[in-house]
Amino acid sequence: MSEQHSGSAEPRSFLFLNASSRVGGNSEQLAERAARASLPAGAEQRWLRLSEYPLPPFEDRRHTEEGFGEPAGHERTLLDATLAATDLVFVAPVYWYSLPTSAKLYIDHWSAWLRVPGADFRDRMAGGTIWAVTALATEPDKADPLIGTLRLCADYLGMRWGGALLGNGTRPGDVLKDEQALAAAESFFAG
């Protein structure tokens, strides 16, 4: 386990992975509110919009002779940013009851990263935390598949589940009318 994820006194580093297909959408606005209000003192934060770092379709080469190559380009950027973070925050609206495509594709690439020589992906991620900030236009239980996916990913990598911050909204800005979500954002990352 690396020092950055092992609970050492080093400052925490939050990587916000914005998976929305809309700039300034409700999930992003809610995540920004939570970051301003409740990130731990001294915590670093980096925001990446996954649409600006497009990944190729994932090709499962686990059982082939060529295996996985060394990550390059956007994949290398995302791998390095992921390994540098103690906390991964998926800023992801609920799309058809699950994660947006860019977030799911990013997670699919973890299968390759587990096999990158020298990356020690699983060991370096262990002890970190996964969070979700999401907005949806229906009942909160419709986010269960999205939340379940992220919780299981955290379990698989030996990470903690930080929780999910849910907001309600359809049009950009609607979430700012969700008083319950805004109140929860005030202490979301402090727990």
FENGI-V278744 format. One record per helix or strand of 2 or more residues. SS is the DSSP state (H for helix, E for strand). FROM is the first residue (numbers start at 1). TO is the last residue. Records with the same first field share a line. If there is no record, write none. Layout:
SS: FROM-TO + FROM-TO
This chain:
H: 3-5 + 26-38 + 50-52 + 73-84 + 101-108 + 110-113 + 121-125 + 140-157 + 174-177 + 179-185 + 188-190
E: 13-18 + 44-49 + 87-91 + 129-136 + 160-168
